Amino acid sequence: MPAKNAKQTVPTKIVNATGLDSITELINNRRKLFWLNAKTGFARGFFGVIGAGVAVLFISFLVSQLGWLPVVGEFFQKLGSSI
């Protein structure tokens, strides 16, 4: 008896070769798709907040260090003291 894969059509072979069968499985299984999207959304939100915090920390550090510039130093000192 021949194996099941011997009679695969060309589109089925392409789908299996490119890994699209896992995407098709996600589309057909709504529970897996929901949890994948929930975890992805949480990770994007969490790490977006962490990244924004690091950016604000870095910018405030730069502002505090630029107080010695002769032309804009006073402006940065006022800006640093207000933060």
N, C-alpha and C positions, 0 to 999 in steps of 0.2 A: 504494500500500500504506500503510495507516495506521501511525502510530508505535506502538511497544510501550506507551507510557504512556497511550494512548487507552483501553485496555481494563482499566485498573487498577481493582480493587475499592475500595470505600470504606475498609475497614481498612488496605489497603496505602497509600492516599493519606494516611491519618492517621499511620501509622508513618513514612512518608517526610517528612511535614511537621513532625513533632515531633522528629526526630533519633533516634528509637529504632532506626533501621536500623543505626547504628554500635554500639549496645549489643548488638543481635542478632548482628552480625558478631563481637564479642568473645566472646559466649557460644558461638558455633559454632567459633571458632578458639581452642583451648586454649593454644597457644603464646603468642599475643598476650595472652591473659588472664593467663597465668602471669607474663610479663615486666612487664605493667602492675602487677600486684599486688606483685611483687618490688620494683620501683622505688618504688611508693607506700609500702610497708612500710619500706624503707630511709630514705626521706625523712622519714617520721613519726618513726622512731627517732632519726635523726641530729639533726633539728631539735628534738625533744623534749629530748634531752640538752643541746643548746646553750641552749635556753630555761631549763632547770632550772639550768644553770650561771650564767646571767645573773641569775636570781632569787636564787640563793644569794649571788652577788656583791653584789647590791643590798641584800639583807637584812643581810649582814655590814657593809656600809658604813653603813647606818642605825644598826646597833647601836654601831658605833665612834663615831658622831657624837652619840649620845644620852647620853654619859657626863656631860655637864654638868647634867642634870636633877637637882634637889635631892632628890626623894623616891626615885626609882628609879635614880639615876645610879650608885650603887655597884654595884647589881645588873648594870647594863649594862656597867660597867667590868670586872667579874669575867667576865661572859659574853664580852665582846670579847677579854679576855686568854686565855680558854680556847680561843677559835677561832683 
